[in-house]
């Protein structure tokens, strides 16, 4: 059984396995509303994980493109103009923050942080 609280329109507002003061009713675990509540929560968590993974992959792809261009395997002009512009914008932004790279030096115990 789950303890639930509803809003003024009757929509689930809060669902807990343990009783709490604001709960207004109890619903069984196989109730369609309870199933939907937890399915939405699982989907939201999966989307958050994908978004973080996308950010991580962007950095991997940037580094891969940088390595390939440095080795002469790929030229920046091989990419579509939109991709070139985005990569150059990110490269300039990273260069602008370049002075911050020396704040944390994992190999040097004499670094600032």
TIMAR-274153 format. One record per residue (C-alpha): x, y, z; residue in three letters. Coordinates in steps of 0.2 Angstrom, whole numbers, always signed. Layout:
residues N
<xx: X; yy: Y; zz: Z; res: ALA>
...
***
This chain:
residues 113
<xx: +0; yy: +0; zz: +0; res: UNK>
<xx: +5; yy: +18; zz: -4; res: UNK>
<xx: +0; yy: +33; zz: +5; res: UNK>
<xx: -4; yy: +48; zz: -6; res: UNK>
<xx: -8; yy: +66; zz: -6; res: UNK>
<xx: -19; yy: +74; zz: -20; res: UNK>
<xx: -19; yy: +92; zz: -27; res: UNK>
<xx: -35; yy: +102; zz: -29; res: UNK>
<xx: -39; yy: +94; zz: -46; res: UNK>
<xx: -37; yy: +76; zz: -39; res: UNK>
<xx: -20; yy: +73; zz: -46; res: UNK>
<xx: -7; yy: +64; zz: -36; res: UNK>
<xx: +5; yy: +76; zz: -28; res: UNK>
<xx: +15; yy: +65; zz: -16; res: UNK>
<xx: +17; yy: +46; zz: -15; res: UNK>
<xx: +26; yy: +37; zz: +0; res: UNK>
<xx: +27; yy: +20; zz: +6; res: UNK>
<xx: +26; yy: +25; zz: +24; res: UNK>
<xx: +12; yy: +35; zz: +32; res: UNK>
<xx: +14; yy: +54; zz: +33; res: UNK>
<xx: +3; yy: +68; zz: +40; res: UNK>
<xx: -3; yy: +76; zz: +24; res: UNK>
<xx: -8; yy: +59; zz: +16; res: UNK>
<xx: -27; yy: +58; zz: +11; res: UNK>
<xx: -29; yy: +40; zz: +6; res: UNK>
<xx: -20; yy: +24; zz: +3; res: UNK>
<xx: -19; yy: +15; zz: -14; res: UNK>
<xx: -12; yy: -3; zz: -18; res: UNK>
<xx: +4; yy: -5; zz: -27; res: UNK>
<xx: -5; yy: -12; zz: -42; res: UNK>
<xx: -16; yy: +4; zz: -44; res: UNK>
<xx: -14; yy: +12; zz: -61; res: UNK>
<xx: -11; yy: +29; zz: -54; res: UNK>
<xx: +3; yy: +22; zz: -43; res: UNK>
<xx: +11; yy: +13; zz: -58; res: UNK>
<xx: +10; yy: +28; zz: -68; res: UNK>
<xx: +18; yy: +39; zz: -54; res: UNK>
<xx: +33; yy: +27; zz: -53; res: UNK>
<xx: +35; yy: +25; zz: -72; res: UNK>
<xx: +36; yy: +44; zz: -74; res: UNK>
<xx: +49; yy: +45; zz: -60; res: UNK>
<xx: +60; yy: +31; zz: -69; res: UNK>
<xx: +58; yy: +40; zz: -86; res: UNK>
<xx: +64; yy: +57; zz: -78; res: UNK>
<xx: +79; yy: +48; zz: -70; res: UNK>
<xx: +83; yy: +40; zz: -87; res: UNK>
<xx: +82; yy: +57; zz: -96; res: UNK>
<xx: +93; yy: +65; zz: -83; res: UNK>
<xx: +106; yy: +51; zz: -85; res: UNK>
<xx: +105; yy: +53; zz: -104; res: UNK>
<xx: +108; yy: +72; zz: -103; res: UNK>
<xx: +123; yy: +70; zz: -92; res: UNK>
<xx: +130; yy: +56; zz: -104; res: UNK>
<xx: +127; yy: +68; zz: -119; res: UNK>
<xx: +138; yy: +82; zz: -110; res: UNK>
<xx: +151; yy: +69; zz: -107; res: UNK>
<xx: +151; yy: +63; zz: -125; res: UNK>
<xx: +152; yy: +80; zz: -132; res: UNK>
<xx: +169; yy: +82; zz: -123; res: UNK>
<xx: +175; yy: +65; zz: -129; res: UNK>
<xx: +170; yy: +70; zz: -147; res: UNK>
<xx: +179; yy: +86; zz: -146; res: UNK>
<xx: +195; yy: +78; zz: -140; res: UNK>
<xx: +193; yy: +64; zz: -153; res: UNK>
<xx: +191; yy: +78; zz: -167; res: UNK>
<xx: +206; yy: +87; zz: -160; res: UNK>
<xx: +217; yy: +71; zz: -160; res: UNK>
<xx: +212; yy: +67; zz: -178; res: UNK>
<xx: +215; yy: +84; zz: -184; res: UNK>
<xx: +232; yy: +85; zz: -175; res: UNK>
<xx: +237; yy: +68; zz: -183; res: UNK>
<xx: +231; yy: +74; zz: -200; res: UNK>
<xx: +218; yy: +61; zz: -202; res: UNK>
<xx: +204; yy: +74; zz: -202; res: UNK>
<xx: +204; yy: +92; zz: -207; res: UNK>
<xx: +192; yy: +104; zz: -199; res: UNK>
<xx: +186; yy: +109; zz: -217; res: UNK>
<xx: +180; yy: +91; zz: -219; res: UNK>
<xx: +166; yy: +95; zz: -208; res: UNK>
<xx: +150; yy: +104; zz: -212; res: UNK>
<xx: +150; yy: +123; zz: -210; res: UNK>
<xx: +139; yy: +122; zz: -195; res: UNK>
<xx: +150; yy: +109; zz: -186; res: UNK>
<xx: +165; yy: +119; zz: -190; res: UNK>
<xx: +157; yy: +135; zz: -182; res: UNK>
<xx: +152; yy: +126; zz: -166; res: UNK>
<xx: +169; yy: +118; zz: -164; res: UNK>
<xx: +178; yy: +134; zz: -166; res: UNK>
<xx: +166; yy: +143; zz: -154; res: UNK>
<xx: +169; yy: +130; zz: -141; res: UNK>
<xx: +188; yy: +130; zz: -144; res: UNK>
<xx: +189; yy: +149; zz: -142; res: UNK>
<xx: +179; yy: +147; zz: -126; res: UNK>
<xx: +190; yy: +134; zz: -119; res: UNK>
<xx: +205; yy: +144; zz: -124; res: UNK>
<xx: +198; yy: +159; zz: -115; res: UNK>
<xx: +197; yy: +148; zz: -99; res: UNK>
<xx: +215; yy: +142; zz: -102; res: UNK>
<xx: +222; yy: +152; zz: -88; res: UNK>
<xx: +211; yy: +142; zz: -76; res: UNK>
<xx: +220; yy: +125; zz: -81; res: UNK>
<xx: +235; yy: +129; zz: -70; res: UNK>
<xx: +224; yy: +131; zz: -54; res: UNK>
<xx: +222; yy: +112; zz: -52; res: UNK>
<xx: +237; yy: +102; zz: -57; res: UNK>
<xx: +235; yy: +84; zz: -52; res: UNK>
<xx: +253; yy: +79; zz: -56; res: UNK>
<xx: +261; yy: +94; zz: -47; res: UNK>
<xx: +260; yy: +95; zz: -28; res: UNK>
<xx: +265; yy: +113; zz: -29; res: UNK>
<xx: +249; yy: +119; zz: -38; res: UNK>
<xx: +238; yy: +132; zz: -31; res: UNK>
<xx: +224; yy: +119; zz: -26; res: UNK>
***
